[in-house]
C-alpha cells in the first residue's frame, strides 16, 4: 500500500468520524491513528523507544 492510499484512507476515516461523531470523535480517531502509526513503526523497526527520550548528556 503506497503513501497516497494510506493518506486517502486516513482522511476518509477522519472525515467519517467528524461527520458522524463530532469534533471529539475526530480527535479520538486522529489520536488512536497516531498511536497505531507509532506502534507499527516500532514493530517494523523504523523507530526505537530511544528516539522519543532525550538525554542532556548526548551531544
N, C-alpha and C positions, 0 to 999 in steps of 0.2 A: 504494500500500500504506500503510495507516494505522499509527499507532504501536502500537496493540493487536495487530495482526497481526505486526508485526516483533517485538514483545516475546514473543508466543506462540512464534514460530519460533525465536527465540534461546533461550528457555527449554527448548524441546524438544531443540534441538541440544546444549545443555549437559547436559541430563538423559541423553541417549543417550551422550554422551562419558563422563560419570561412571559410568553403569551398565556399559558395555562396556569402558571403558579404565581406569577408576580415577581417583583424585584428580589425578594428573599430567596425564592426558589432559584432564580437566575444566579445569585451569589453562591448558593449551596452547590449547584451543579458546576459552576466555574471552579470553586474551591476543591471539590472532590475530583474534578478532572485534573487539576494541578497536582494533587496528591498522587493520583494514579500515574501521571506522567513521571513524576519523580521516582516512584517505586519501580516503574517499568524501566527507566533508565538505569537504576541501581542494579536491577536483576540482569539487565543486558550487559552491564559492565562499563557503561559510558560515564557514570557518576559514582563517586565514592562519598561516604559519610564525611570524610575529612574535607571535602570541598565546601561544606557548609559551616565548618568550625574555623575559627580564626585564632591564631596564636600570635601574641605580641612579639615573641622571640624570633619568629620566622622572618627572614629577610630575603 
